[in-house]
């Protein structure tokens, strides 16, 4: 018969306690590893069809983040109602870091002014993770338009309201909002001719059936360099390196106006701070990588390197400024 002394009982109890602690340690480590972010595929929503600026930036950043973090970042195109459907989808997604938005000045800063009943709030429903690149626009005139400068165009338009025309890729597009705001500030009436996409607008611009067209500088460059159109102005705060001889809108004296279409990543608000911080750090590394910078520059973009405070300030500035300007000019997407 085996008997246990008090000392033996104490030793057995201590041994059992020690074994329990040892057993818990690896379980805690496993649990921590399982909860580390990201531990599953991250979905990146592009609120437009494949192709174009949204898709290009969204896929490049997703590819680099996936390689850097060792986890899949998968792009899902979710177009519809301009950029509304995809953007609103992310705004209402679980704030867990596994659904991100490719955001641009169009869906974040222009839409609040274009839609009176926007289903999301750009400043309250999203947390900016980082802006990667920006593109300015170039104002082109048909080759045989008898004006050499933007000031000449404005002067003629003041004397002849409604006779000049400008193309766009559709109501509410950047190609529509930017010139409409410019004409409003300059106090002229130039007739809007919306098309279904930029390609159709180019057909009529080159064919002389429409007078003016604002398009992203990298795309416009092809026609400007070929001499098939005349470049009158660019929309950035400084001259575009692709068109160094073309003045900015502000330099022409036509209006105090600038617009650069920036692109980056956004997360739903209320995403845990530690996940936001991780994504910001990793995204900043991607944006600063030499191959990414080179890729953006070759595509005609201006790489951006802003810290979180600068990013937040830029987004807020553009939302507030463009909402007011669009509503003052009565520009509508419908």
Order of alpha helices (4+ residues) and beta strands (2+ residues): alpha-beta-alpha-beta-alpha-beta-alpha-beta-alpha-beta-alpha-beta-alpha-beta-alpha-beta-alpha-beta-alpha-alpha-beta-alpha
